[in-house]
Amino acid sequence: MATTLLSLLGAAALAGRASAVCSRGGCIADSCARAVRFDTTLVPSASRVADCSSFLEVTATPSASTVWVTEDLAAATVTVTSELVQVERRQVTAQSASPANTIPAYASACSVASRYSSACSCFGVTGATVTAATPVVTSTTTVATTVTEVDYESPPLASSSVVFPSDDSWTATYTYSEYTLPVFTSAPDPTIDITYPTPSTTCLLDATPTGDSFYLLAPSAGYMFKRDSGLGPVDPPADEAAAEALMANWNPPTFEFQVAQDAAPGLFDLVVHDGTDSALYVALDVTSGEVTLVSSSTNGQVQDGRCTTVFGVSCKGSLIVEYGSTSYVWTATNSSTIATPGTPPANNTTPLNTMVLLPTRLATPFSLNATVSKRRSSRRALFKRDHSQDGVAPRCPGFPYGTVYAASNGVSPSPPNGCGPDGEWYSSLIPNLDFGGCCNSHDTCYDTCSEWFEDCNDKFHSCMLDTCASKYDHWYNFFLRPGCEAAADLYYWAVTGETAQSHFQSGSKAECSCNCADGNSAVCTPGGICQKVRGPGANDSGNCGGCGRNCGPKAHCQDGNCVCNPAPPTPDQCGSLCLDFMTHPRNCGGCGNVCASGYCYEGACFTPPAHPDQCYPVDAVRNGDFSNGTAYWTTVGAELAEAVSGSVPLPTISGNPPPSYLVIFMDWSTEAVISQTVRMCPGVQYQLDFLAAAARTFGFTITLGGQVVVDHSPISNTGGWFSQGPFDLPVLAAGEAGTTQGDDFFLETELAIHAQGPDVSVDMIGLGAISIHTI
């Protein structure tokens, strides 16, 4: 068949080179073998084949048969007992053999008969077995009236692992299967898209008649109490005893909104309850701004210069005081309160004596002895383990609980900016108190991916309460502590709302990433769940070792690796190749057992007859594993091409190399070509495959008899040796261009592999296990 040329494109450098000459299948390519196999033209000689056949011929002489002749006085009957020699194909049991023949003179390098016999066997010559006639020994005995009959007795059939069919026609339909396990390049797991739902809006207070009750206070003055005809803070205690009495009986009044007749939209009456049976209404003197208490509602009208229906509250909790088109800022004095026309300043410039409201349901129960940490520990104990999916603002929403967690993606968080990140969170609700350190810690907590929303807020609340306890810890200022804690409660509520949730989650999306909690798991489909793709238990053949890694039709996933299916047609595995040891010619009966004939029958190599009557499609590539050095191969364009044996690793290329291979390296070269003349049967479909490793990305083009089979197929430096192919080769016909007729019905043609690499100073390519075989 015509020569097949493998052209491999690439430039390669080999740090250390080693060469060794060893043969395929255990044959040694020494001077004895060369003397037997070739004449001066390097073409096998028919006469040398005949010499080998004659030398290897064995004559088997069966054991002598004993013929007992018994003579009766009246008549003689002959009884013959004979052992038949059982002759099996490729295995002959002989009782004795003829002496060895003489070694031909041209094979004088074969010093002993065993070397010459071995070289002939590696040449593919088998010796015939000639069975000599069975010797007969006659013994005569005279026995009166005794008749002995003739009997033929055969011993049991000798055992043999494989007995080939006597008819070689099975080779015409010989097939085998193989499947190369897919090779995957390293790739990160898909990024889990973080999509947050729109936070729901929750108002601080329900102002309807069935709504919340609340306290009134000014952060710097504390809770508001009934004072004479109006409202105001308590008087500072005169001594420690008075302070203790005040705090022991601490019970500020509560307030509520009531709907009034003729009220302007969004405005209500403000009613105060101090534990007595009668309720009082808060009224605004529309002229002086004085705030007083009256016994009944003015129902949206001005009576005696006062109006009760002037109060309201925004959803975020800002207290509203309006009469007509005039807005007021309501503040506390030492003993009363007053409303001044104007608009509350923005952000944290609001005066500390500005009136605010605190729903009673949000207020921290006041105690003289309880510590803050104890008051908050019961709430925080509700959250355990990983919390990236917990709460109203999870960092990683939309996946089953416990399967994902948040990790920093390397983006630097924004620096803390005190109370009121971005200047508008909750500072407009209440003025800035002495909570700056707590606010900075809260900002940092929001930007820490391992923290979660509720816990950051609880820590913030505890920090503020601790600040109040630390600041107001003497009898002369202790009465201000409840007001400070009320401000802390308002701050705490503010950071639980939708604005805070949005800030928390926008920071999460910018600075954190969501991953599967188990490092061997990944989310392989949009909207999917974390599934095991690596390690024990990873058995998804469509996502084996990583998302999208499909093992293919003849393999399955086992613990994150593609392995061959245990059922036919490819129940066995050699490296990354799925096959059947019973039929695979390059792994016949076990990995690495190559049948020179290209035929494997029930796990044993079949040797075609020395003079066949048909073309046997054996492996068309000779010395494809380079175990015999570079024999049969021609290299053009390389700085150096050298065979390496002993599984020596290539520099910069990881993975296990084959036992022997060809390394090509070049200096400022862009193409190297290796080729050889291959022998193929006409009309037979062949495939080509080989192992390759590269220091850099390169491409290769394969031609057969001048026809391009593979054009510029890329090979990347994937960090190891990987199988290339199989590639279908064109079916050749006798007389086809690019072929010549060879011996034993073969066509000879040229196979070429062109390696095209980058124009760099050093590049390196490794090739091995090049094979052209039938499908």
N, C-alpha and C positions, 0 to 999 in steps of 0.2 A: 504494500500500500504506500501511497506517497508520504513524504516526510511531513510531520506536523510541527509547526514552529510556534512556540510560546513566546510572545514578545512582552516583556514586562518593563513598564516605564518607571524609572526611579533612580535616585542617586543614593548610595548607601556607604556607610563607613563601618568597618569592622575593627573593633579595638584589639581583639586577639584572634588569630586565625589558627585553626588546627585542621589537619587533614588526616584521614585514615582510609585504608582500602579494606573494605570488607564486603562480602557478597550478600545478596538477598537469599534468605532461606538457609543460611549457614554455609554456602559455597564460598571457597576462598579463591580470590582472583590472583594466584601466584604464577610463577613461570611455568609450572606444570600445567595449570589450567589453560594458559595462553597457548602453550605448545599443542595441546589437544584440540582446542576450539578453533584456531585460525591457521590459515597459511599466510603467505607473504602479502596477500591482498586483503587480509583480515576478513575473508569470507569462509564460512564453514565448508570443509571439504567432504564430499560424499565418501571418499575412500577412508577418511578418518572416522566417519560414522560407522563404516563397515568394520574397521579395526576394533573400535570400541565394542560393537555388538559381538564380534567374535571373542574378544577377551572376556566379556561378561557372560558368555554362554556357559550354562551350567548343565551338566548331565546328572540326572537323578536316577539312582539305581535302587529299586525297591528291595526290601528284604527278600531273601530266598524263600520260595514256596516249597513246602515239603509235600511230596507225593507218596502216599502210602499205598503200596501194592500188596494186597492180601490174596494169596493163592489157596483156593480150596482144592482138596483132592479131586473134587468133581468139577467145580467151576470157580472162576475167579472174578470178583467184582472189585472195581477200583474206586476208592474214595479219595477225593482231592480237597484239602483244606487250604485256601489261599487268602491272604490279606491284600486287599486292593488299596493302592496308594491314592489318597484323595488329593486332587490337584485343584486349587482355587485360583481365581484370577488375581494376579499381582501378589500371590502368596503361595509358594510351592514348598511342600514338606518333602524332603528327600532323605533317604537313608545314608547316601554317600554321594560325593560330588567329584567330578573329574578334576585333575590338577589344574592350576592357573596357567593361562597361556603366556606367551612371551610379550614383554612391553616393546612396542615399535621403537626403532632407533630415533626417530624425530622427537619422541617423547622422553628422551634420556633425562630431562629435568625431573621426571617423576622417579624418584630414587627407589621407591618400593611399590609393590603391586597395589597396596591400599590407596596410595595417592593417585595412581593412574586410574584405578577403579572409581574413586571419588570424582575425579575430573570428568570422566566419561558420564557419570550419573548427573553431574551438574550441567553437562552439555545436553542432557535430555535423552541420553541413550539408555535403553533398558536391555538387559540380557535375556535371551530366550532360555527356556528350560526344556531340555530334551530328556524324555523319560526312556531309559533303556529297557530292554526286554527283561521280564522277571526271571531270574535264575531258578531252575527247578532241580531239586535233589530228590532222587527216588530211593525209597527204602522198601524192601520186599520181605514179607513175613507169611509163613504158611500156617494157616489156622484151619482146623477141621470144621466143616459145616458152618463157617462164619462168613457172613456177607457184609461188606462195608460199602455204603453208598457215597457218591460224590456230593460235597457240600461247599458252597462259596459263602464266606463270611466277611462282611465289611465292617471296619471299626466305626465309631461315631464320628460325625462330621466335626472337624476341628473348628473351634470358634474363631470368628474374624469380626472386627468392628464394622467393616463395610464390605459388602460384596457388590461390585459394579455389575450392571446388566451386561449380558453377553452381546446384546445388540446396541451399538453405539448411536442408533438413530435418535435416542433421547436428547442428544446434544443439539439437534435441529430446533427443538422447542425449549431449550434451556433458558430460564429466566431467573432473575433474583431481584429483590427490592432493597432499596436503601433510602434513608431520609436524613438529611442534615438538620440537626437541631438549630433553631434560629439563634443568631448572635445579636445582642442588643447593646447599643452604646449607652453609656451612663447618662442619665438625665434626671433632673430634680422632679419630685412629685408635683402634680398640678397645684397651683395656688388656690386655696379655698377663698372664694369670693365672699366678702363680708357685706351683706345687705341688711340694713337695719330697718325695722318698721318705724313708722312715724309715731313718736311718743304721744300718748293721750294727754289732753289738757286737764289739769286738776286745779280748781280754784281753792284759795286759802280758806274762804268762808262762804257759806250759803246764807245770803241775806234775806231769804224768804221768812215768813212768820214761823215756819217749822224748822228754821235753820239753827246754826250753831250759836251757842253762847260764848262770850269771850271776855278777856280782861282788857282794860285800857292802861297804858303805861308810857312813860318816857324813859329811854335807856339810861339817861343820866340822873333821873329823879326817882325812878322806880314806879311801882303800881299806884294807880289813882284810887283815892278813897273819897267818901263824902266829907266835904269840909264846909261847915256853915251852910251857905246857900248854893254852894257850887262843888267843884271837884278840885282835888289837889293831892300832892304827895304827903306822906306822914311827916310829922316834925321829927327831927333828929332827937334821939334819946339824950337826956341830960346826964345820965350816969349808966354804969354797967347793969345795975338792977333794972332800970327802966328799959334798957335794951333787951334784956332777957325776957322781961314781961311782954314787950312788944312782939318779939319773935315767937314766943310761946303761944300767943293768941293770934297769930298771923292768919287773916282770913279776908283778903281783898274782895270787894264786890264784883259781881259779874254783870255783863251788859248783853243786850240783844237788840236787833233791829225789828221794828214793827212797821207794817204798812199803814199809811195815813191817807185820809181823804184829801183830794186836790193836791197830791204830792207830785212834784216834778219827776220825770222819768229817772229812775236810778237812785232816787233819794227816799230816805225813810226817817222815821222817828228813832231816836236812840234812848232806850229804856235801861235804867239801872236797878239792880236788885241787891239789897244789902242784908238780906235775911229777915227783914220785916215784912209785914203783910202788904204794905203799900208800895207800889212802884212809882218811881219818879222819872221824869223826862228831862233830857238834857236840852237846853234851849240856848240859842245864839242871840245876843243883842246885836241887831243888824247895824246899829249905829256905832257902838263902842267896841264891839268884838268880844265883850265879856261873855263868858260861858257860865250859865247858872242852872239850877234845877227847879223845875216847875211840876205841878201835880197832874197836869193833863196835856194832851196833844193840842197843838194849834192847828193841826190838819192842813198844813201848807199855807196858812195865813199868818200875818204878823199881828200879835196881840200884845199890847203894852210894850211895843218895840222889840218883842222877841218872837222867834220862829223856831219850832222844834223839828220841822221836816226839812232838814238841811244836811243830813249825814248819809254817807254811802261808803262803799268799799270797792276797789278794783279786784279783778280776779286774782292778781298777784298779791293782794293784801294791803295795798296802799289805802289809807284812810282819806276819805273825801269830805270836805266841808264846802258847800256852795249855797249861795243865796242869790237868786236871779242870775245875773251874768258874772257875779263876783265869786272868785275862788279864795279860800282862806288857808293859811298855814296855822295849825293848832299846836301850841306849845305849852309846856308846863313852866310855872314859876315856883318860887319857894313854897307858896301856900295855896296857889290856885292855878287856873289855866286861862289862856287867852287866845283868840283867833285873830290873826292879822291878815288883811287882804294880800294876796300874792300867790305865787306858784312854788311848791317845794323845790329846792335845788336838786339838780340831777346827781346821780351817782353817790359817792360817799362823802359829799360835801354837806349833806343834810345835817342840821344842828342836832346835837345829842339830846336836846330836850323836846324834840318833835314827837307828837303823840302817835303811837302805833297801837295796833290791836293784836292780841294773841288768843286764838281759840283755846278754850279750856281743855279740849281733847289733846292739844299738843304740849301743854305746859308740863314741865318736869315737876313732880310732887316735891314740895319744899320740905327739907328736913335739916335739923341742926347738926345731926351726927353722921348721916349716911355719906359715904364717899362716892365720888362720881363713877369710878370704875365699877363699883358694885351695882350702881343703878343702871349701868349700860351693859353689863356682862351678860345678862339674860337674853338680851336681843342679839348680841353678837354670837352667842353660842348656838343660835339656830343654823349657822352656816358652817359647813365642814368640807374638808377635802378641796378638790379643785372647783373653782366657782366661776370659770369663764363663761358658763351658760346659765348662771343663776341670776335671779332678780329681774327687775323691770328694765334694766339696761345692760344686758349681757354683752361681753366683748365679742363672743362668737355665737350669734344666734342661728337658729335654723337647723341644728344637728342634734342627734340623740344625746341625752345627758351623759356626761362622763367620757365622750369620745373625742372631744377636741379641747385644746387649751391654747392660751395666748402666749406668744413668745415675742421678744423684741426683734424687730426687723432691722435694727441698726440706725434708725432715724433718731436724731437727737430731739428730746422733748423740749417744749417751750419752757423758758425759765419761769419760776413762780412769780406772780405779780401781786401778792397780797390779797386782801379781801375784795372779791369782785373781779375775777378774771375777765379780761377784755372790757373792764369798766362798766359792766351792766348786769351782771348776774343777779345778785340779790342786794347790792348796795343801795339801790333805789328804794328797797322795801324798808330798811332801817339804816340808821347812820352807822358809820364805822366805829366800833368800840375797840377795846384793846385786844383784838383777836388776830393781829397781823401774823404772828408766828403760826397760829393754828391754820390760818388761810394758806400760808405758804406750804405747810405740810400737806394740806388738802390738795393743792395744785399738784404737788409732787406725787401724791398717791394716785391721782387720776392719770398721770403719765407713766405709772409703773404697771407694766402689762400683767404682772402676776396678781395685782390687787383687783378687787371687784367693787362695783358701784356702792352697794349698801355698806360694805365694810369701811370704805373711805369716808362715807358720810357719818357713820357711827363714831369712827375715830375722831373726826372733826368735831362732832358734838361733844364728845367726852373731853377733848382738849379745851373747848370753850368753857365748859362747866368747871373744869379744873382751874382755868384762868380766873373765873369769877370767885371760886373758893379761895384762891391764893390772894387775890386783890382785896377782897372784902372779908378780912379775917379778924377784925378788931371790933369791939363792942360799939365803938362810936361810928363805924361805917357799915356794920353788918346788915343794917336795914336796907342797904342798897343792893345786897347780893341777890334777892329775888328778882329785881328788875334786870340785873345783868344776866341771870339765868334765863329770864324770859326772852331777852334779846338773842341768847344762844339758841333757844328753842326756835325762834323765827328764822335765824340763819340756817339751822338744821332743816327746817321745812323747805326753805328756798332751794337748798341743794338737792332736794329729792324730786323736784318738779321737772317738767318737760324741757325747759331750757338747759338745766344741768344735765339731763339725760343726753340731749343732743351734743353738748360739749364733750361729755365723757366718751360718747361713741365716735364722734369725729376724731378725737384724739386717738382712740383705739385704732381706727382705720388708718391713720397716718403713721402711727408709731409701732403698732403691734401686728402680728400675723397669727392666723388661726391654723393650727396643725392638729393632726390626730395625736391623741395622748400617747398611743403606742407608736414608737418610731418605726415599726415594721408595717404600719398601716397607712393608707392614703385614701383620699376621696377621688375616685377615678372618673366619675361622671358628674356633670353640673347638677347640683341639687341632690347628689347622692349622699351616702353615709360613709363613714370610715370603715374600710375593709382591710383585712390582712392581705398584704401582697408580698411580704418577705418573711423568712424564718419559718419555724414549725407551725403547721396549720394553714400556711398560705397555699391553697390548692386551686385557685381560680386560673384556669388555663388561658383566659383572655387577658389576665393582668398578673402575670407570673414574674415576680421579682420587681415589679413596677407597673404603673398604669399603662395599658395599651400593649403590653408585651404578650403577644399571642403565640402559643406553643405550636400551633399548626395542627393538621389533621391526623398525624401519626405519632403525636406526643401529648403528654399531659403534664400538668403542674404538680410538683410534689415538694412541699416545704419551700416554695419560692424559686424552684429551679425546674426547667423543662427537662423531662426525662422521657425515654421511649415508652410507647405503649407495650404492655407485656404480651399482648396477643399478636398473632400473625397479621400482616406479613413481616413485621420488623420487631420481633420480641426481644432482641439482644441489643447491646449498646457498646460501642468502642469509641471512647472520647465523645465527640459531638455527633457521631454517626449512628443512626438507628438501622439495624440490619438483622439478618437471620444467619446464625452460625452454620446452619445446615446447607445454605446455598450461596453464601457470599464469597466470591473468589478471592477477595483480598483479606478476608477475615474468616477463613474456612475452619470451622471447629473451634475457633478462639480468635481473640484480637491479635492482629499482626501476622497471622499465618497466610501468606500469599501463595496462591496457586499459580505457578508459572504458566500453566496451560490456560488459565482463565476459567476453569470449570471446577465447581465444588459440588460434590454429590454426597448428601447426607453427612456433611461435616468432614469429608475427606476429599483431598485433591485428586482429580482425574487426569491421567496422562494420556493424550491422544496417541494413536499408533504412530510409529516412526515414519511410515509412508502412508499418509491418509488418502482417502478417496474423496474428501470434501474439505472445505475451508473451515477450520475451527477458529472462531473469533476470540482469541486469547487477548490479554491486555496488550494493547498496541504499543505502549510506551515501554521501552527497555531501560532498566536502571532508573525508574521514575522516583525512587526514594533516595537516590544518590549514595546508596550503601556501597556501590562500586566506584566511588569517586565521581569523576565527570565522564566516564565511559559512555559512548554513544551520543554525547551532547556537544554542540558547538555554541560558543558564546561570542557575540560581536558587540562592541560599543562599551564594554564595561572596563573599568580600571582594573578590576580583578574579579574573577569568579572562582570560587573555591568550595569544594565539598567539605562539610564538617560532620563529624560523627561523635557519638558519645553523649547525645542530648545536651550539648554545650549551649548555654543561653546566649542570645545576642545582646550586645550592649544597648541600653535604652528601651529594650523590648522585654516585657514581662511575660509571664505564662510559661507553660512547659513546652519546650521545643520537641520536635519529633526526634527519633533516635539518630537520624542523619538527614542532611538537607544541603541545599546549595545556597551560599551567601554571595550576593552580588553587591559590590560597592564601587562608586565612581567618584571622580573629581571633576566638577563642573561639566558633567555629562547630563544630557536630557533624555537619552534613550539607550536601553540595552536590550539585546535580543538573544534568547536561547532557542535552539531548534534541534530537531533530530528527525531522521527518517523513521516513520512508523509503519507498521504492517497491519492492514485492516481487511476484513472480508467484504467483498462487494455485496450490496443489497442489504446490509445490516445497519441498524440504527445504533450509534454509539453516543456516549456522553463523556465529557471531560471534566475532571475536578482536580483540585490541588489545595495544598495548604500554603498560606502566605502570611508574612509578617513584615511590617514596614516601620521605618523610623520616622517617615513623614508620609503625608498623603501622596499617592501616585495612582496612575491609571494604567490599564493594560489592554492591549489589543491582541486577539488570538486569530490566527489564520490557519487554514487547512488546505493544502494544495493550492494556495494563492487566494482562496476564498475567505473573506472576513467573517468570522464566526461571532466574535465579541468585539465591539468597537468602543474603546476608551471607557471601560468600566472602572469606576474609582475604587480604591482601597484606602481606607483611612488608618492612621496609626491608632488602633483601638487598644493598644497595650498588651497584645498577645498574638498567638497563632490562631488563625481562624480558617475554616474551610471555605473555599471559593467554588461556586458551581452547585450542582452539576450543570454544564452547558451542553445543549444538544448540538451534535455535529452533523454536517450534511451526510446523507446516505450516498455512498459512492457506487458507481457502476463501472464494469470493466470497460477499458478504453476511454474513460473520462479524462478530460484535460487535467493535467497536473498529477496524473497517476501513471505508474508503470506496473507491468505484470511481474510478480515475484514468484518465489517457490511456494509450493504447497497451496496453490490457488489464491495466495494473498495479493492484494494491491499495495504498492508502496507509494507513499506520498509524504509531503513535508508539512510538519506542524511547527508553527512559529508563534512565540509569545513575545510581543513587543512591550517593554515596560517604559512608560513615559513618566518622568519625574520632574520635580522643580529644578530650576537652574540654580543650584546652590553648591557650596564648596564640598559638602559631604552629604551623602545619602546612602541608605542601606536597605536592601531587600532580602528577605529570606524566602526560599521556595522549597517545598517538599511534597512527597506523596503524590506526584503528578501521575495521573492514570487516565487512560482511555479505555473504557469498558462498555460492554453492551448494557442495554436497559433491562 
